[in-house]
Amino acid sequence: PDGDFDTLHVRRNDFIRQYKSCVISSEKLFNNTEKELTPGRTVFIATDERDKEYFRPMAGVYDVVFLDNFKEELG
């Protein structure tokens, strides 16, 4: 809301195919990042994950946005 935001780059699809041992659950992603992110703050997530439900644990704590949220502004 005030223009400040945090950001994450979460690679999923290519990792699922090539680096299966590196793929983590959404809960683990949340746990691994919660010390770095501020509750209630906007978090922009750049990702190739098609199922945005994967980020549900984060969406309950942060104002999660994706590139798709800016389609109108980007034209």
matplotlib code that plots the C-alpha trace (Angstrom):
import matplotlib.pyplot as plt

x = [0.0, 2.8, 4.9, 7.3, 7.3, 9.3, 9.9, 10.6, 11.6, 10.2, 11.1, 8.9, 8.2, 11.7, 12.8, 10.1, 11.5, 15.2, 15.9, 13.3, 15.3, 15.1, 11.3, 9.8, 6.3, 4.5, 4.6, 8.4, 8.7, 6.7, 8.8, 12.0, 11.0, 9.0, 12.0, 12.8, 9.3, 7.1, 3.5, 0.9, 3.5, 3.1, 5.1, 5.6, 6.2, 7.9, 7.2, 6.5, 4.1, 0.8, -1.2, -1.3, -2.9, 0.6, 1.2, -1.9, 0.1, 1.8, -1.3, -2.8, 0.0, 1.2, -0.5, 0.8, 0.8, 1.9, 2.7, -0.8, -2.2, -0.7, -2.0, -4.2, -1.4, 1.1, -1.3]
y = [0.0, 2.5, 1.5, -0.7, -4.4, -7.6, -10.0, -13.7, -15.6, -19.1, -21.6, -24.7, -26.2, -26.6, -27.8, -30.4, -31.9, -31.4, -31.1, -33.1, -33.1, -29.3, -29.1, -28.0, -27.8, -24.5, -24.9, -25.3, -22.2, -20.2, -21.5, -20.7, -17.2, -16.0, -14.6, -12.4, -11.1, -8.7, -9.9, -7.7, -6.4, -6.8, -9.6, -9.8, -13.4, -14.0, -17.6, -20.2, -22.0, -22.2, -23.2, -20.1, -22.2, -23.3, -19.9, -20.1, -20.3, -17.1, -15.4, -15.8, -13.6, -11.3, -9.3, -11.7, -10.4, -11.9, -10.5, -11.5, -8.9, -6.2, -7.2, -4.2, -1.8, -3.5, -3.5]
z = [0.0, 0.7, -2.3, -0.4, -1.1, -0.9, -3.7, -4.3, -7.4, -7.1, -9.8, -9.9, -13.3, -14.6, -11.2, -11.0, -14.2, -13.7, -10.0, -8.2, -4.9, -4.8, -5.0, -1.7, -0.3, 0.0, 3.8, 3.7, 1.4, 3.9, 6.8, 5.0, 4.2, 7.2, 9.0, 6.0, 5.2, 7.2, 7.9, 6.1, 3.6, -0.2, -1.6, -5.3, -6.4, -9.8, -10.6, -13.3, -11.0, -12.7, -9.7, -7.5, -4.7, -4.0, -2.4, -0.2, 3.1, 2.2, 1.0, 4.5, 6.0, 3.2, 0.4, -2.3, -5.9, -9.2, -12.6, -13.6, -11.2, -13.4, -16.8, -17.2, -16.2, -18.6, -21.5]

ax = plt.figure().add_subplot(projection="3d")
ax.plot(x, y, z, "-o")
ax.set_aspect("equal")
plt.show()
